[in-house]
Amino acid sequence: MLNVRFKSVVAASLATLSATAASIALAQMTPLDTIVAIVDEDIILASEVRDRVKQVKSSAEQRDIALPDDDTVVQETLDRLILESIQLQLADRFGVRIPDAQLDQSMARIAAQNGLTLEQFRDALTQSGQDYVEMREGLRDELAIQRVQQGSVMRDINITEKEVDNFMTTEEGAALTEPEYRVVQALLPISRSDSAETRAAKEDFVDGVLASVLAGINFSEAVNVQEPFAFRGGDLGWRKLSDIPSMFSQIIPSLAAGDTGKVQSNSGLHLVHLAEARGLERLVEQTDVRHILLTPNEVLGDEAAQALILSLKERIEGGEDFAELAKEYSDDIGSAQEGGELGWTNPGQMVAEFEAAMANAEVGVITEPVRSEFGWHILEVTGRRTEDFSEQVRRNQVASYLREAKYEEELENWLREIREEAFVDIK
C-alpha cells in the first residue's frame, strides 16, 4: 500500500499517470499534482519536485552558485528525492524515531548559529516566506536519514592499528597531529615619530598591563583600556605553529594555556596570550582504587547499610582481606568478583562524592564510609601515577580522521546499493 507523505496531495488516478510526460521539466508541469515516481511503497509528486527545485535555485542564488540547465536540475533533484524516500522508508522499517525534544534542540542550535533565539528564528523564517513547521519536519527527516546512514555504514568500518601507524608517518598525518594554538594578541603601536618620553611611557604602560594579567586579571579586561593608550588586535583563532605570524611563533611554545608574554616588533609592543592549546603533551593523574559498595533496598535500609559498611571497614582494619569481603558483600557486580578492583581511573571518571573521597584518601588507608547515588562505599587507594596520553590522543585523532574518510567512501557505495535494490518507477 502506497504511503503518501503530504496531506495536500490531489488524488491522482491511473489515467493521469499514463498522461504524465517523460520529462518533468518545470515548464511542462501542470497545476494538477501528479505522481512522477513510485519508490517501493512511497510516491514522489510533481509538487515535491517543484518545491525542492525552488529551494535549490534560491539557495544557489543566495550563495552565487551557477546551476546547470533546468532539465539537469530537475533530474538531479528527483534523484535526491528518490534516495531520501528509500532512506526514510528504511528509517521507518528500523523503527528510527526523532523525539520532539531532540528536534527542538537541533532547531535551537540552528537559530544560535544565526545569532538568534528560537522565537526570533521562527519570526525571521515567517518574514522570509518560509514555513517553520515545514522546516522543522524537514529537519526531522534529515536527522532520521543521518541515523540510518551511520547505523548502516559506520558499523562496518574498522580502522586497524597498522593503518594508523602508516598514516602517522606521512606528511598529511604529521600535519593533522601537529599541535594547535588559539592566540589572542594586543598591540600598542609605537611609531618613529614618538618621542623618547612617549616610548618609555608606552613601555611602562604595557609592562603594567602585563603585570596585572600575571596577577590574575582577565586578559581581555586588562587590555580593554583606552587611557592613556589603547591596544588593538584580537583573537587569531585556532592555528598550527606554522600558520602563526613569525613574530609570535618563537614565544608561543614556551607558554602554557592561560599564559601571556610580551613581544616587540617593528609595529610596536605586543601582549601575546595563549588562550588554549590542543595536541600538546597530555599528562593525566591516575588513581588505582578498589571499593566495596552496599546499595540500600527494602530489606537493607540506608542506616543499616551505613552500619554494615562501617563494620566491614573495621573488619578490614582488623586484618580481614579486603578482596574477600568485596566478593562476599559488594553490590557492584562489575568489580565484586575482582575483589573490588576498579583499576586505574582518570579524573572525572567517578561520581562526585566518590571522586572527592578518592582524591583525599591516603594510599593504603581505608576511607570512612562515603554516600553516593549508588549507596554506601568504603574505598582504598592502592596507587597513584602520572600518565602521558599525548600519543594516544594523537592516534585517536588519526583514527577518527581515517574513519570519516572511509565513511564518505562507503556511504557512496551504500547509497548506490540501496538505489539499485529499490523498486523505482519514474513516470
C-alpha positions in Angstrom: 0.0 0.0 0.0 1.4 3.4 -1.0 2.3 5.8 1.7 1.5 9.4 0.8 3.7 11.8 2.9 1.9 15.1 2.2 -1.8 15.7 3.1 -2.3 18.3 0.4 -2.0 15.8 -2.4 -4.7 15.9 -5.1 -5.6 12.2 -5.7 -4.1 11.0 -9.0 -5.9 8.3 -11.0 -4.1 5.7 -13.1 -5.3 7.6 -16.1 -3.4 10.7 -15.2 -0.3 8.6 -14.7 -0.2 7.5 -18.3 -0.6 11.1 -19.3 2.4 12.3 -17.4 5.2 13.4 -19.7 8.5 11.5 -19.6 10.3 14.8 -18.9 9.3 16.6 -15.7 10.9 19.9 -16.5 9.2 22.8 -14.7 7.8 24.3 -17.8 5.9 21.1 -18.6 4.3 20.6 -15.1 0.6 21.3 -14.9 -1.1 22.8 -11.8 -2.7 19.5 -11.1 -0.5 17.4 -8.9 0.8 14.2 -10.4 2.9 11.2 -9.4 6.3 11.4 -11.1 7.9 8.3 -9.4 6.9 5.3 -7.4 9.7 4.3 -4.9 9.0 0.9 -3.2 5.9 1.8 -1.0 6.2 5.5 -1.4 5.4 8.0 -4.2 7.1 11.3 -5.2 4.8 14.0 -6.5 5.4 16.8 -9.0 4.7 19.3 -6.3 7.6 17.9 -4.2 10.0 18.2 -7.1 8.8 21.8 -7.9 9.2 22.9 -4.3 12.6 21.3 -3.9 13.8 22.8 -7.2 12.7 26.2 -5.9 14.7 25.7 -2.8 17.8 24.6 -4.8 17.6 27.7 -7.0 17.0 30.1 -4.1 20.0 28.7 -2.2 22.2 28.8 -5.3 21.2 32.4 -5.9 22.0 33.4 -2.3 25.4 31.8 -2.5 26.1 33.0 -6.0 26.5 29.4 -7.4 25.9 28.7 -11.1 23.5 25.9 -11.8 23.2 23.7 -14.9 20.2 23.8 -17.2 16.6 23.3 -15.8 16.3 19.7 -17.1 19.5 18.7 -15.3 18.5 20.5 -12.1 15.1 18.7 -12.1 16.6 15.3 -12.8 19.2 15.7 -10.1 16.6 16.9 -7.7 14.3 13.9 -8.5 17.3 11.5 -7.9 17.9 13.1 -4.5 14.2 12.8 -3.6 14.3 9.1 -4.6 17.3 8.4 -2.4 15.7 10.3 0.5 12.5 8.3 0.1 14.4 5.0 0.2 16.3 6.0 3.3 13.2 7.3 5.1 11.4 4.0 4.4 14.4 2.2 5.9 14.2 4.5 8.9 10.6 3.6 9.4 11.4 -0.1 8.9 14.2 0.1 11.5 12.0 2.0 14.0 14.1 5.2 13.9 12.3 8.0 15.8 13.5 11.5 16.3 12.0 12.8 19.6 10.5 16.3 19.7 13.0 17.3 22.4 15.9 16.4 20.2 14.3 18.2 17.3 13.8 21.3 19.4 17.4 21.2 20.4 18.6 21.0 16.8 16.3 23.9 15.8 17.7 25.9 18.7 21.3 25.2 17.6 20.4 26.4 14.0 18.9 29.5 15.4 22.0 30.1 17.6 24.3 29.7 14.6 22.4 32.6 13.1 22.7 34.7 16.2 19.0 34.4 17.0 16.8 32.9 19.7 14.4 30.2 18.6 11.5 32.6 18.7 13.5 35.2 16.6 14.4 32.5 14.2 10.8 31.4 13.7 9.8 35.1 13.1 12.7 35.5 10.6 11.5 32.4 8.6 7.9 33.7 8.5 9.1 37.1 7.3 11.1 35.5 4.5 8.1 33.4 3.4 9.3 30.1 4.8 7.2 27.7 6.9 8.7 27.0 10.3 6.7 23.8 10.8 7.7 22.5 7.4 11.3 23.3 8.0 11.1 21.5 11.4 9.7 18.4 9.9 12.2 18.5 7.1 14.9 18.6 9.8 13.3 15.5 11.4 13.7 13.6 8.1 17.3 14.7 7.8 18.1 13.5 11.3 16.4 10.2 10.7 18.4 9.8 7.4 21.7 10.6 9.2 20.9 7.9 11.8 20.1 5.3 9.2 23.3 6.2 7.3 25.5 6.0 10.4 23.9 2.8 11.6 24.2 1.1 8.2 27.6 2.3 7.2 29.7 3.1 10.3 29.3 -0.3 11.9 31.2 -1.9 9.0 34.2 0.5 9.2 37.2 -0.8 11.0 40.5 1.2 11.3 43.4 -1.0 12.2 46.4 -0.1 14.3 48.6 -0.6 11.2 46.6 1.9 9.2 47.0 4.4 12.0 50.8 3.7 12.1 51.1 4.1 8.3 49.2 7.4 8.2 51.1 8.9 11.0 54.4 8.5 9.1 53.0 10.6 6.2 53.3 14.4 5.8 49.5 14.6 6.0 49.5 12.6 9.2 52.2 14.8 10.7 50.2 18.0 9.8 47.0 16.5 11.2 48.5 15.8 14.6 50.6 19.0 14.8 49.6 21.0 17.9 47.2 23.9 17.5 47.1 27.1 19.5 44.4 29.8 20.0 46.3 33.0 20.3 44.9 36.4 21.3 47.2 39.4 20.8 47.1 43.1 21.7 49.3 45.6 20.0 50.3 49.0 21.3 51.7 50.8 18.3 55.0 52.7 18.5 55.8 54.9 15.6 59.1 56.5 14.6 57.7 59.9 15.4 57.2 59.0 19.0 59.5 60.9 21.4 61.8 59.0 23.8 59.4 60.0 26.6 56.4 58.7 24.8 58.2 55.4 24.0 59.2 55.0 27.6 55.6 55.8 28.8 54.2 53.2 26.4 56.7 50.5 27.5 55.8 51.2 31.2 52.1 51.0 30.3 52.5 47.6 28.6 54.6 46.3 31.4 51.9 47.4 33.9 49.1 45.7 31.9 51.2 42.5 31.7 51.8 42.6 35.4 48.1 42.9 36.1 47.4 39.9 33.8 50.1 37.9 35.6 48.5 38.8 38.9 45.2 37.2 37.7 43.3 39.9 35.9 41.4 38.6 32.8 43.5 39.3 29.7 40.5 40.8 27.7 39.6 43.1 30.6 43.3 44.1 31.1 43.9 45.2 27.5 40.4 46.7 27.0 41.6 50.2 28.2 41.5 53.5 26.4 43.6 55.8 28.5 46.4 56.8 28.4 47.0 54.4 25.4 44.7 52.0 23.6 45.6 48.5 22.4 44.4 47.0 19.1 44.4 43.4 17.9 42.2 40.4 18.7 41.8 36.7 18.6 43.8 34.9 15.9 41.7 31.8 16.2 43.0 28.2 16.2 46.2 27.9 14.2 49.1 25.5 13.9 52.5 26.9 14.8 53.5 27.2 11.1 50.5 29.4 10.5 51.1 31.8 13.4 52.9 35.1 12.5 56.7 34.6 12.8 57.0 37.3 15.4 54.9 35.2 17.8 55.9 31.7 16.8 59.0 31.6 19.0 57.3 32.6 22.2 54.1 30.5 21.8 55.7 27.1 22.5 57.1 28.4 25.8 53.7 29.5 27.0 51.2 27.2 28.8 47.5 27.7 28.2 46.4 30.9 30.0 49.9 32.4 30.0 50.8 35.8 28.5 54.1 37.1 27.1 55.5 40.3 25.6 56.9 40.6 22.1 58.4 43.7 20.4 58.2 44.2 16.6 58.5 47.0 14.1 54.9 47.8 14.7 55.2 48.2 18.5 54.7 46.2 21.6 52.5 43.1 21.6 51.0 41.2 24.5 50.6 37.6 23.4 48.0 35.5 25.3 47.8 31.7 24.7 44.1 31.2 25.4 44.0 27.4 24.6 46.2 24.7 23.2 45.4 21.2 21.9 47.5 18.4 20.7 50.3 19.1 23.2 51.6 16.8 26.0 48.7 15.5 27.9 49.6 14.3 31.4 46.8 12.7 33.5 47.0 11.9 37.2 45.6 8.4 37.6 44.5 6.6 40.7 44.4 2.9 41.3 41.4 2.2 43.6 39.2 -0.6 45.0 35.9 -0.3 46.8 33.0 -2.2 48.4 29.5 -0.9 47.7 26.3 -1.6 49.7 23.1 -0.4 48.0 20.2 0.2 50.3 17.0 -1.7 49.5 13.7 -2.8 51.0 15.5 -5.4 53.1 18.6 -3.4 53.9 17.7 0.2 54.8 20.0 3.2 54.5 21.1 3.3 58.1 21.6 -0.5 58.2 23.7 -0.3 55.0 25.8 2.5 56.6 26.3 0.5 59.7 27.2 -2.7 57.8 29.8 -0.8 55.6 31.3 0.7 58.7 31.6 -2.8 60.2 33.3 -4.1 57.0 35.8 -1.2 57.3 36.6 -2.2 60.9 37.0 -5.9 59.9 39.5 -5.0 57.2 41.4 -2.8 59.6 41.3 -5.8 62.0 43.2 -7.9 59.4 40.5 -9.5 57.2 41.1 -9.5 53.5 39.6 -6.6 51.5 39.2 -8.6 48.3 37.4 -11.5 50.0 34.9 -9.2 51.8 34.3 -7.4 48.5 33.5 -10.7 46.8 31.1 -11.6 49.6 29.3 -8.3 50.2 29.8 -5.7 47.4 26.7 -4.9 45.3 29.0 -3.6 42.5 28.6 -6.6 40.1 31.3 -5.3 37.8 34.1 -5.2 40.5 33.0 -7.6 43.2 34.4 -10.7 41.6 37.7 -8.8 41.1 38.0 -8.1 44.8 36.5 -4.6 44.4 39.2 -3.6 42.0 38.3 -0.6 39.7 41.7 -0.3 38.2 43.4 2.9 37.2 40.9 5.7 36.9 41.1 9.1 35.3 39.9 12.4 36.9 36.1 12.8 36.3 35.5 9.1 35.7 33.7 8.5 39.0 30.7 10.2 40.6 31.5 13.4 42.5 31.3 12.0 46.1 33.5 9.0 45.2 35.9 11.3 43.3 36.3 13.6 46.3 36.9 10.8 48.7 39.4 9.2 46.3 41.3 12.5 45.9 41.6 13.0 49.6 42.5 9.4 50.5 45.9 8.3 51.6 47.5 5.4 49.8 46.8 2.1 51.6 44.3 3.6 54.1 40.6 2.6 54.1 38.3 5.7 53.9 35.4 6.5 56.1 32.0 5.4 54.6 31.0 7.5 51.6 27.5 8.0 50.4 26.8 8.4 46.7 23.8 8.0 44.4 24.6 4.2 44.3 24.8 3.6 48.0 27.5 3.4 50.7 31.1 2.8 49.8 34.4 2.3 51.5 37.4 2.6 49.3 41.1 2.1 49.3 43.6 3.9 47.0 46.4 1.5 46.3 48.5 3.7 44.0 48.9 6.9 42.1 50.7 7.7 38.9 51.1 10.3 36.1 50.4 9.0 32.6 51.2 10.8 29.3 48.2 10.3 27.0 49.6 12.5 24.2 50.4 9.6 21.9 47.0 8.0 22.4 45.2 11.3 21.8 47.1 11.7 18.5 46.3 8.1 17.5 42.6 8.6 18.3 42.7 11.8 16.2 44.2 9.9 13.2 41.8 7.0 13.6 38.8 9.4 13.6 40.1 11.2 10.5 40.6 7.8 8.7 37.2 6.6 9.8 35.5 9.8 8.5 37.3 9.4 5.2 36.3 5.8 4.9 32.7 6.7 5.9 32.3 9.1 3.0 33.6 6.4 0.5 31.4 3.7 2.0 28.4 5.9 2.2 28.5 6.5 -1.6 28.7 2.7 -2.1 25.9 2.1 0.2 23.7 4.7 -1.4 24.4 3.1 -4.8 23.4 -0.3 -3.4 20.1 0.7 -1.9 19.2 2.6 -5.0 19.9 -0.4 -7.2 17.9 -2.7 -4.8 14.9 -0.5 -4.6 11.8 -0.6 -6.9 11.8 2.7 -8.7 9.3 3.5 -11.4 9.7 7.0 -12.9 6.6 8.1 -14.8 
